[in-house]
């Protein structure tokens, strides 16, 4: 898993780095617009910010902030491409989130 931002890494003393990454990724998924942006990005190989903005009823600056959070959490890859930067879902990172949630649920519910 890629490193998370310095703030996220220092926000939970005593937690393992893996737990910090998982928490940062869950935090990035905690906003409905970011979930919709992930869904939109997953429908193509990559999109520029303008393509995402055109799909949603949100300001370009708002979309940019959401994309930045998703990139920092490692859920979306940023690919510079001349004048237009491209964004793509990191499918392996999303699979890791799914596996982490499954493991958490299994460990919490295994005593039943």
C-alpha positions in Angstrom: 0.0 0.0 0.0 1.3 3.5 -0.8 2.1 5.9 2.0 -0.7 8.2 3.0 -0.3 11.9 3.7 1.8 13.1 6.7 -1.3 14.2 8.5 -3.0 10.8 8.2 0.2 9.0 9.2 0.6 11.1 12.4 -3.1 11.3 13.3 -3.2 7.8 14.9 -0.2 7.1 17.1 0.1 3.4 18.1 -1.6 2.2 14.9 0.2 0.1 12.3 1.1 1.7 9.0 -1.4 -0.7 7.3 -4.2 0.5 9.6 -3.4 4.1 8.8 -3.5 3.4 5.1 -6.8 1.6 5.4 -8.3 4.4 7.5 -7.1 7.0 5.0 -8.7 5.1 2.2 -12.0 4.7 4.1 -12.0 8.4 4.9 -11.5 9.2 1.2 -14.5 7.0 0.5 -16.7 8.7 3.1 -18.0 11.4 0.7 -20.8 10.5 -1.8 -19.3 12.6 -4.5 -15.9 10.8 -4.3 -17.7 7.4 -4.6 -19.5 8.7 -7.7 -16.3 10.1 -9.1 -14.7 6.6 -8.6 -17.6 5.0 -10.4 -17.3 7.5 -13.3 -13.5 6.9 -13.5 -13.9 3.1 -13.4 -16.0 3.2 -16.6 -13.0 4.3 -18.6 -9.2 3.8 -18.6 -8.6 7.4 -17.5 -10.2 10.8 -17.6 -9.0 14.4 -17.5 -10.5 16.7 -14.8 -12.6 18.4 -17.4 -14.3 15.1 -18.4 -15.1 14.5 -14.8 -16.4 18.0 -14.3 -18.6 17.7 -17.3 -20.2 14.6 -15.9 -21.2 16.1 -12.5 -23.0 19.2 -11.3 -20.0 20.4 -9.3 -17.5 23.2 -9.7 -14.1 22.4 -11.3 -12.4 23.4 -8.0 -14.6 21.0 -6.0 -13.9 18.1 -8.4 -10.2 18.9 -8.2 -10.3 18.8 -4.4 -12.1 15.4 -4.5 -9.6 14.0 -7.0 -6.7 15.2 -4.8 -8.1 13.4 -1.8 -8.6 10.2 -3.9 -5.0 10.5 -5.2 -3.6 11.1 -1.8 -5.4 8.0 -0.4 -3.9 6.0 -3.3 -7.3 5.1 -4.8 -6.8 7.1 -8.0 -3.6 7.5 -10.0 -2.5 10.8 -11.4 -0.9 10.7 -14.8 0.5 13.9 -16.3 -0.3 14.1 -20.0 0.9 17.3 -21.7 -1.6 20.0 -20.8 -4.3 17.7 -19.4 -3.6 15.5 -16.4 -5.3 12.2 -16.5 -6.9 10.3 -13.6 -7.4 6.6 -13.4 -8.8 4.3 -10.7 -6.2 2.1 -9.0 -8.1 -1.1 -9.1 -5.6 -3.0 -7.0 -6.0 -0.4 -4.2 -9.7 -0.7 -4.3 -9.3 -4.5 -4.1 -7.1 -4.0 -1.1 -9.9 -1.8 0.5 -12.4 -4.6 -0.1 -10.0 -7.2 1.3 -9.3 -5.1 4.4 -13.0 -4.6 5.1 -13.6 -8.3 4.7 -10.8 -9.2 7.0 -12.1 -6.6 9.6 -15.6 -8.0 9.4 -14.3 -11.6 9.7 -12.1 -10.8 12.7 -14.9 -8.9 14.5 -17.6 -11.4 13.8 -15.7 -14.7 14.1 -16.5 -15.1 17.8 -20.2 -15.5 17.1 
